[in-house]
Amino acid sequence: MFSGSTANDFKMLLIFLVGLFVVWFLFKGPERVAQEDQKIFQEPLQPLGSGGTYGPANNSVGFVPLVTWNKFETDYFTVELPPGWRMEVLSGVNTYTGIFTNGTTTFTFDYGPFVTRLTRETDTRYTVTSEKINGYDSIMVRPKTTDATVTEVFIDKRGGDKLSISGTNQSVGGQETLFNIARTVEF
């Protein structure tokens, strides 16, 4: 099938590739690839790109908002929202209160020392998980039965202040949007 010189060339190429793989493996290539996956990268500046970052964020699931998301700054925290979303501040009693909305879906936020969780870990109608958001402990709550309606992220800032972001009767996509918005919160 192969002529003698082609077969020898193929064997040499194969030996070279195997040798290259062995060297890569001996110099901890797989570990380097895993480390590279944890870095945040920057897109080129304009006119080639937006200059935004991409790659894992500082949360346990590695969520990074798209460069099209908009950053909103308050006196207490910053948050990034998807395109078409806005933040409105409402009057709260003893807390900083408001909403994130796109006109169709609305999430309520509440920030301050008197903020409490809307659901309890003992309520079997909900799935409760823990996650780090920018170094802070947070609790993610999603309904697991049809009679449960609240989706919530509760971030304990330590030192007394807490942030709750919640929505009711959310689709699975709405729940993920709420969780991803919460993952962008920085104090």
N, C-alpha and C positions, 0 to 999 in steps of 0.2 A: 504494500500500500504506500509506504513512504520510501523514498530513496535513502540510501545509507547516510548521506550528509544531512538530509532533512531530519531523519530520525535522531541523529547525534545532536543536531541543533535543538530539537525539541527536548531531549533528555537534559541538555545543558541548561536550557531555560527553566525546566522543572526543578532541577537541582538548585539553581540560583534563587528561584522563588521560595523554595523550602528553606534554604539558608537564610534568606531575608526575613522570613517569618520567625525562624528560631532566634535571630539576633533581636528582632523587634520584641519578642516575648521575653528574652533574657534581660533586656533593658527596661522591663516593666511597662511595655507598651499598653497592655489592657488597663493598667491602673492610670496611666496618663490620659487615656481616652475617657475614663470615668471622671477624672478631675476636670478635664476640659468641658464635659457636659454640665458641670456645676458653675461655670463662669457666666457672667453677664457680659454680653458683647454690645458694641455700639455700631449702629448703621452709619454709613458714610454721611457726611454733612451735605447740605444742599449745594449744588443742584442734583447730585447723584442720589441722595436719600434724605430722610427726615432728621437724621442725627439722633433718633430715639434709641433706646436700649432694647435688647431682647436676650432671652436666656432665663434661667431660673431666678426667681425672686427670693426675697428673704422670708418665705413662708414654707411650711412643711410640704406643700404639694408642688412647689416650684411654679406657681402661676405668675405670669408676667402679662400685664395689660397690653393690648395692642397700642401702637403709637398713635392711633386715631382716638384713643380715649382721652377725655379732658380732665385736667386736674382742678379740683376745687379746694381752696384753702379757707379754713375757719380759724378762729382764735385758739381752738383746742386740738384740731387734727386736720390732716389733708386726706382727701379721698379722690380716686379716679373713677369716672363714670363713662360708660359706653357712649358713642356718638348718639345725639338726639336726647340724651338724658340731661336733667337739670337738678339742682339742689335748691330747695326752698326752706328757709328758716321759719319756724312757727313759734308762737309764744308758749313757753313751758313754765311750769312751777318748780323752782329749785333745780331744773335741769335745762340743758341746751338741747332743743328739740327741733326736728324738721323732717322733711321727706326727700327722697330721691325718686324721680318719676320721669317717664318718657311719654306721659299722657295716657297710656294704657295700663301700665303696671306701676304700682307705687309701693315703696318700702319706707317705713318709718324709722328714724334714728332718734336715740335718746342718750345723752351724755351727761355724766356728773356723778357725784358721790352717792346719790340716792337711787340710782338705776338698779333695778333687779331683773332677774330673768323672768320671762313670761311663762316658761315651762319648767318643770322639775325633772330631774334625772330619773325619778321613780315612776314617772308617767309612762306606762308601757305602750302608749299609742305613738310614741316618738322614738326615732333613732337619734342617739346622742353620741357625738364623737368629739375628740379633742384635737386641737391643731395649734401650732405656733404661728402667729401673724406678726411679722416684724419683731420677733423676740418676745411677744406677749402671749400669755396663755389665753386661749379662746375655746369656746364651746360652740359646736355647730349642731343645730337641732333641725330635724326634718320629719314631717309626718310619715308614719308607716301604716296608718289605717285611714279609712275614709272619714271617720269622725274626728280626726285631728286636722287642724287647719293652719297652725302657726309654723312658719319657717323662721329661724332666728340664728343670729350670730351674736354671741356675748363675749366681749373682750374685757378682761380684767387688766387695767393699766397699772395696777399696783399703786399704793399710795392713796387709795381711796376712790379715784375716779374709774368709771366703767363706761363702756359703750355697748349699746344694744342696737342692732339693725334687724328689723323684722318685717315680714309680709304675711298676709293670710291668703289661703286658697291659691297657692302658686302651683303652676305646672312644674314638671321636672326641670324644664329649661329656665323657668323663673327662679327656681330654687338655686340652680347653678349660677345664674346672674347675681343673685343676692350674695352667695358665698364669694364669688369672684370680686364683687365690689368691696366686700369686707376685707378681702385679702390685700387690697391696695391701701388700706388705712395706715397712716403713719402719725405718730404723736410728736 
